[in-house]
Amino acid sequence: MHEVRGVVARAKGEPVSVETVLVPDPGPGEALVRVQACGVCHTDLHYREGGINDEFPFLLGHEAAGVVEAVGEGAGDVVPGDFVILNWRAVCGRCRACRRGRPWYCFSTHNAVQKMTLADGTGLSPALGIGAFAEKTLVAAGQCTKVDPAVGPAAAGLLGCGVMAGLGAAVNTGGVTRGDSVAVIGCGGVGDAAIAGARLAGAAKIIAVDVDARKLEWAKGFGATHTVDSSVTDPVEAIRELTGGFGADVVIEAVGRPETYKQAFYARDLAGTVVLVGVPTPEMTLELPLLDVFGRGGALKSSWYGDCLPSRDFPMFVDLHLQGRLDLGAFVSETIALDEVETAFGRMHHGEVLRSVVVL
């Protein structure tokens, strides 16, 4: 048993606290990981607010990288000393999606079986099966994806969730290719990663849309060729004007609201693609004229985790970073300590940062 410090959300809406967490030695198919860095993601805030489920207390943190300290029997090719990015899609290889050759849709992903607990024995629910706002965490060995340690943990960990979601929304789900026109609505961390992915894929025109001038400036640094301030300009008309009156080939919605989804729907070209990667809340509904859905053709897609396959995508994007073609470090706005997570939630909520990253 390992006694570590971790960030715990005890009740809905209450500030998080740093508490003693007991982490078991790994059992069959499990790995103990010494966490080196973990990004502060909106999903962690959703857990704290009870927006995911009510299985409190939660051990927060999931966007992480670190070093494997120990493994249980049957851990595959994961061994102590491996530098890994943690993922929340440990594919099973047996479900109907995996058997059809679509493991990025795996419907039976797995986590560690043993429970991490508080000092009094209270079981913890690890965020997305990871719980990485802690000095050490216990995960399924399949949640560990080995990458080149030259990348550095603060940048690498972001591929575990938000940056991968954006990159994958463009490259995997949206199928952006050379010469395409792409619009991205919402230029936080996920949206800027979608912009970076569109640039990597060879898009000719990348239009960034947001209501915040500061975020639009950030978007330029990731590859946006044009920006639209939708607080003063109709984004649908602006995107059409920038694309010869037609609309963009691919529009990526990285906000997760009905209003911005409708903008994405009408800002695409005929037979174009809309990708929803922003996460809506349960009460949101969408109404569109069915004739418009039929008449405009194309594809309306949702992007889960950027439709990523960690074993394929994490090493590839790390290599691109090391080659100087993808600046993962640019997403790191600040590095913080474990006891600064609550403050970081506030900075994230107010759009002051792309990512705060806990470094241990």
C-alpha positions as CSV (number, residue, x, y, z in Angstrom):
1,M,0.0,0.0,0.0
2,H,1.3,3.5,-0.9
3,E,0.4,6.6,1.0
4,V,0.3,9.6,-1.3
5,R,-1.3,13.1,-1.6
6,G,-4.2,13.5,-3.9
7,V,-6.9,16.1,-4.9
8,V,-10.3,14.9,-3.7
9,A,-13.8,16.2,-4.4
10,R,-15.9,15.2,-1.5
11,A,-19.3,16.7,-2.4
12,K,-21.1,18.4,-5.2
13,G,-19.9,22.0,-5.7
14,E,-17.6,22.0,-2.7
15,P,-14.0,23.2,-3.1
16,V,-11.5,20.3,-3.6
17,S,-9.0,19.4,-0.9
18,V,-5.6,17.7,-0.9
19,E,-5.9,14.6,1.2
20,T,-4.0,11.4,2.0
21,V,-4.8,8.7,-0.5
22,L,-4.0,5.0,-0.1
23,V,-3.0,3.3,-3.4
24,P,-2.7,-0.5,-3.5
25,D,0.1,-2.4,-5.2
26,P,-1.0,-3.5,-8.7
27,G,-2.9,-6.7,-9.1
28,P,-3.3,-8.7,-12.3
29,G,-3.5,-6.5,-15.4
30,E,-2.8,-3.3,-13.3
31,A,0.0,-0.7,-13.2
32,L,1.2,1.7,-10.5
33,V,2.2,5.0,-12.1
34,R,4.2,7.8,-10.5
35,V,2.5,10.8,-11.9
36,Q,4.8,13.6,-13.1
37,A,2.3,16.0,-14.6
38,C,-1.5,16.3,-15.0
39,G,-3.5,18.9,-16.8
40,V,-6.5,20.7,-15.3
41,C,-9.4,19.8,-17.6
42,H,-13.0,20.9,-17.7
43,T,-14.0,17.3,-17.2
44,D,-12.5,17.4,-13.7
45,L,-14.6,20.5,-12.9
46,H,-17.7,18.6,-14.3
47,Y,-16.9,15.8,-11.8
48,R,-16.7,18.3,-8.9
49,E,-20.0,19.9,-9.9
50,G,-21.8,16.5,-10.1
51,G,-22.2,16.8,-13.9
52,I,-20.8,13.3,-14.6
53,N,-22.3,11.2,-11.8
54,D,-22.8,11.4,-8.0
55,E,-20.3,8.7,-7.0
56,F,-18.5,11.0,-4.6
57,P,-15.8,11.2,-3.3
58,F,-13.8,11.6,-6.5
59,L,-10.1,11.4,-7.0
60,L,-9.7,14.0,-9.7
61,G,-7.2,14.3,-12.6
62,H,-6.9,12.3,-15.8
63,E,-4.9,14.2,-18.3
64,A,-1.5,12.8,-17.2
65,A,1.9,11.4,-17.9
66,G,4.3,9.6,-15.6
67,V,6.6,6.7,-15.0
68,V,5.4,3.1,-14.4
69,E,6.7,2.0,-10.9
70,A,5.2,-1.5,-10.7
71,V,3.0,-3.8,-12.7
72,G,0.8,-6.9,-11.8
73,E,0.8,-10.2,-13.6
74,G,-0.5,-10.0,-17.2
75,A,0.4,-6.4,-17.8
76,G,1.4,-7.0,-21.4
77,D,4.4,-5.0,-22.6
78,V,4.2,-2.4,-19.9
79,V,7.2,-2.6,-17.5
80,P,8.6,-0.6,-14.6
81,G,10.5,2.4,-15.9
82,D,8.3,3.1,-18.9
83,F,7.4,6.7,-19.5
84,V,3.7,6.7,-20.3
85,I,0.7,8.9,-21.2
86,L,-2.4,7.7,-19.3
87,N,-5.5,7.2,-21.4
88,W,-9.2,6.5,-20.5
89,R,-9.8,4.3,-23.5
90,A,-8.0,1.1,-22.7
91,V,-9.4,-1.0,-25.6
92,C,-10.7,-4.5,-24.8
93,G,-10.0,-6.1,-28.2
94,R,-13.1,-8.2,-27.8
95,C,-16.2,-6.0,-28.0
96,R,-18.3,-5.6,-31.2
97,A,-16.4,-2.3,-32.2
98,C,-13.0,-3.9,-31.7
99,R,-14.0,-7.0,-33.6
100,R,-15.1,-4.8,-36.5
101,G,-11.7,-3.2,-36.6
102,R,-12.8,0.1,-35.0
103,P,-11.1,-0.1,-31.6
104,W,-11.3,3.7,-31.2
105,Y,-15.0,3.1,-30.6
106,C,-14.3,0.4,-28.0
107,F,-17.5,-0.1,-26.0
108,S,-15.9,-2.1,-23.2
109,T,-12.9,-0.1,-22.0
110,H,-11.4,-1.2,-18.7
111,N,-9.9,0.3,-15.6
112,A,-8.1,-0.9,-12.5
113,V,-10.2,-3.4,-10.4
114,Q,-8.8,-2.4,-7.0
115,K,-10.0,0.7,-5.2
116,M,-7.9,3.6,-4.1
117,T,-9.2,4.9,-0.8
118,L,-9.0,7.7,1.7
119,A,-7.0,7.1,4.9
120,D,-10.2,6.0,6.7
121,G,-10.9,3.3,4.0
122,T,-13.6,5.3,2.1
123,G,-13.4,4.2,-1.6
124,L,-12.6,6.8,-4.2
125,S,-14.0,7.1,-7.7
126,P,-11.0,8.0,-10.0
127,A,-11.9,10.6,-12.7
128,L,-12.3,8.7,-16.0
129,G,-10.8,5.7,-14.3
130,I,-7.5,7.4,-13.8
131,G,-7.4,9.8,-10.7
132,A,-4.0,11.5,-11.5
133,F,-4.1,14.6,-9.3
134,A,-2.0,12.4,-7.0
135,E,1.6,11.5,-6.6
136,K,0.8,7.9,-7.6
137,T,-2.2,6.3,-9.2
138,L,-3.4,2.8,-10.0
139,V,-4.7,2.1,-13.5
140,A,-5.3,-0.8,-15.9
141,A,-2.1,-1.6,-17.7
142,G,-3.9,-0.9,-21.0
143,Q,-4.4,2.7,-19.9
144,C,-0.6,3.2,-20.1
145,T,0.7,4.2,-23.6
146,K,4.4,4.3,-23.9
147,V,6.0,7.3,-25.7
148,D,9.4,8.9,-26.1
149,P,10.3,10.5,-22.7
150,A,12.1,13.3,-24.5
151,V,8.7,15.0,-24.9
152,G,8.6,16.0,-21.3
153,P,5.6,15.2,-19.0
154,A,3.8,18.6,-18.9
155,A,3.3,18.6,-22.6
156,A,2.9,14.9,-23.1
157,G,0.1,14.6,-20.5
158,L,-2.2,16.9,-22.4
159,L,-2.5,14.2,-25.1
160,G,-4.3,12.2,-22.5
161,C,-7.5,14.2,-23.0
162,G,-8.1,17.8,-24.3
163,V,-5.4,18.2,-26.9
164,M,-6.0,14.7,-28.3
165,A,-9.7,15.5,-28.5
166,G,-9.1,18.6,-30.6
167,L,-6.3,17.1,-32.8
168,G,-8.5,14.0,-33.4
169,A,-11.6,16.0,-34.1
170,A,-9.8,17.4,-37.1
171,V,-7.6,14.6,-38.2
172,N,-9.6,11.5,-37.3
173,T,-13.3,12.5,-37.1
174,G,-13.4,15.4,-39.5
175,G,-11.0,13.8,-42.0
176,V,-9.4,17.1,-42.8
177,T,-7.1,16.8,-45.7
178,R,-4.9,19.0,-47.9
179,G,-6.6,22.0,-49.5
180,D,-9.7,21.9,-47.2
181,S,-11.3,24.9,-45.6
182,V,-11.9,24.5,-41.9
183,A,-13.7,26.6,-39.3
184,V,-13.4,26.0,-35.6
185,I,-16.0,27.5,-33.3
186,G,-14.6,27.9,-29.8
187,C,-10.9,28.5,-29.3
188,G,-10.0,27.2,-25.9
189,G,-7.6,24.3,-25.5
190,V,-9.7,21.8,-27.5
191,G,-10.5,24.2,-30.3
192,D,-6.9,25.4,-30.6
193,A,-5.8,21.7,-30.8
194,A,-8.3,21.3,-33.6
195,I,-6.7,24.2,-35.4
196,A,-3.3,22.7,-34.9
197,G,-4.6,19.4,-36.3
198,A,-6.1,21.1,-39.3
199,R,-2.8,22.7,-40.1
200,L,-1.0,19.4,-39.7
201,A,-3.4,17.8,-42.2
202,G,-2.8,20.5,-44.8
203,A,-5.9,22.7,-44.6
204,A,-5.6,25.7,-46.9
205,K,-7.8,28.0,-44.8
206,I,-8.5,27.7,-41.1
207,I,-11.0,30.1,-39.6
208,A,-11.1,30.6,-35.9
209,V,-14.3,31.8,-34.2
210,D,-14.7,33.0,-30.7
211,V,-16.2,35.9,-28.6
212,D,-12.9,36.5,-26.8
213,A,-10.2,38.5,-28.7
214,R,-7.5,37.0,-26.5
215,K,-8.5,33.5,-27.5
216,L,-8.5,34.5,-31.2
217,E,-5.0,35.8,-30.8
218,W,-4.0,32.4,-29.3
219,A,-5.6,30.7,-32.2
220,K,-3.4,32.5,-34.7
221,G,-0.4,30.9,-33.0
222,F,-1.7,27.4,-33.6
223,G,-2.4,28.0,-37.3
224,A,-5.6,30.0,-37.8
225,T,-5.4,31.9,-41.1
226,H,-8.4,34.0,-40.3
227,T,-10.3,35.0,-37.2
228,V,-14.0,35.9,-36.5
229,D,-15.1,37.7,-33.4
230,S,-18.6,36.3,-33.1
231,S,-19.6,38.9,-30.4
232,V,-19.7,41.5,-33.2
233,T,-20.0,39.6,-36.4
234,D,-22.4,36.8,-37.6
235,P,-20.0,33.9,-37.8
236,V,-22.1,32.0,-40.4
237,E,-22.0,35.0,-42.8
238,A,-18.3,35.6,-42.0
239,I,-17.3,32.0,-42.7
240,R,-19.3,32.0,-46.0
241,E,-17.7,35.2,-47.1
242,L,-14.2,33.8,-46.4
243,T,-15.0,30.6,-48.4
244,G,-16.3,32.1,-51.6
245,G,-19.9,32.2,-50.4
246,F,-20.1,28.4,-49.9
247,G,-19.2,27.6,-46.3
248,A,-16.3,25.5,-44.9
249,D,-15.6,21.9,-45.9
250,V,-15.3,21.0,-42.2
251,V,-16.7,22.9,-39.3
252,I,-15.6,21.8,-35.8
253,E,-17.8,22.9,-32.9
254,A,-15.7,23.0,-29.7
255,V,-18.1,24.7,-27.4
256,G,-21.0,22.2,-26.9
257,R,-24.0,24.5,-27.1
258,P,-27.1,24.4,-29.3
259,E,-26.5,27.9,-30.5
260,T,-23.0,27.3,-31.7
261,Y,-23.9,23.9,-33.1
262,K,-26.5,25.6,-35.4
263,Q,-23.8,28.1,-36.5
264,A,-21.6,25.1,-37.4
265,F,-24.4,23.4,-39.2
266,Y,-25.2,26.4,-41.4
267,A,-21.5,27.5,-41.8
268,R,-20.5,24.4,-43.7
269,D,-20.6,23.9,-47.4
270,L,-23.1,21.6,-49.1
271,A,-22.0,18.0,-48.4
272,G,-19.6,19.3,-45.8
273,T,-18.9,17.9,-42.4
274,V,-19.8,19.1,-38.9
275,V,-17.9,17.7,-36.0
276,L,-19.2,18.2,-32.4
277,V,-16.3,17.9,-29.9
278,G,-17.6,20.4,-27.4
279,V,-19.4,18.6,-24.5
280,P,-23.0,19.6,-24.0
281,T,-24.9,19.4,-20.7
282,P,-27.7,16.9,-20.1
283,E,-30.6,19.5,-20.4
284,M,-29.5,20.9,-23.8
285,T,-31.7,20.1,-26.8
286,L,-31.3,20.9,-30.5
287,E,-34.0,21.7,-33.1
288,L,-33.2,21.9,-36.8
289,P,-35.5,21.8,-39.8
290,L,-35.3,18.2,-41.0
291,L,-35.4,19.4,-44.6
292,D,-32.2,21.3,-44.0
293,V,-30.6,18.2,-42.6
294,F,-31.6,16.3,-45.7
295,G,-31.0,19.1,-48.2
296,R,-27.5,20.1,-47.1
297,G,-26.2,16.5,-47.2
298,G,-22.8,15.7,-45.8
299,A,-22.1,14.4,-42.4
300,L,-22.9,15.3,-38.8
301,K,-20.5,13.6,-36.5
302,S,-19.6,13.5,-32.8
303,S,-16.0,13.1,-31.8
304,W,-15.4,10.9,-28.7
305,Y,-11.9,11.5,-27.4
306,G,-10.9,12.6,-30.9
307,D,-11.8,9.1,-32.1
308,C,-8.2,8.3,-31.0
309,L,-6.5,5.0,-30.7
310,P,-3.9,5.8,-28.0
311,S,-1.4,3.2,-29.1
312,R,-1.5,4.7,-32.6
313,D,-2.0,8.4,-32.0
314,F,0.0,9.3,-28.9
315,P,3.4,8.2,-30.2
316,M,2.7,9.8,-33.6
317,F,1.8,13.2,-32.1
318,V,4.8,13.0,-29.7
319,D,7.1,12.3,-32.7
320,L,5.6,15.3,-34.5
321,H,6.2,17.4,-31.4
322,L,9.8,16.3,-31.2
323,Q,10.3,17.1,-34.9
324,G,9.1,20.6,-34.3
325,R,5.9,20.2,-36.3
326,L,3.4,20.3,-33.3
327,D,4.1,22.5,-30.4
328,L,2.5,20.7,-27.5
329,G,4.3,23.0,-25.0
330,A,2.3,26.0,-26.3
331,F,-0.8,24.6,-24.7
332,V,0.8,24.8,-21.2
333,S,-0.2,28.2,-19.8
334,E,1.2,27.6,-16.3
335,T,2.5,24.9,-14.1
336,I,1.1,24.6,-10.6
337,A,1.2,22.5,-7.4
338,L,-1.5,20.0,-6.2
339,D,-2.9,22.5,-3.7
340,E,-3.5,25.1,-6.5
341,V,-6.1,23.0,-8.4
342,E,-9.1,24.8,-7.0
343,T,-7.6,28.2,-8.0
344,A,-6.9,26.7,-11.5
345,F,-10.5,25.8,-11.9
346,G,-11.4,29.4,-11.5
347,R,-8.8,30.5,-14.1
348,M,-10.0,27.9,-16.5
349,H,-13.7,28.8,-16.0
350,H,-12.9,32.5,-16.8
351,G,-10.9,31.6,-19.9
352,E,-7.6,32.9,-18.6
353,V,-5.6,29.9,-19.5
354,L,-5.4,27.1,-22.2
355,R,-4.1,24.6,-19.6
356,S,-2.9,24.8,-16.1
357,V,-0.7,21.7,-15.5
358,V,0.0,20.2,-12.1
359,V,3.7,19.2,-11.9
360,L,4.7,16.7,-9.2
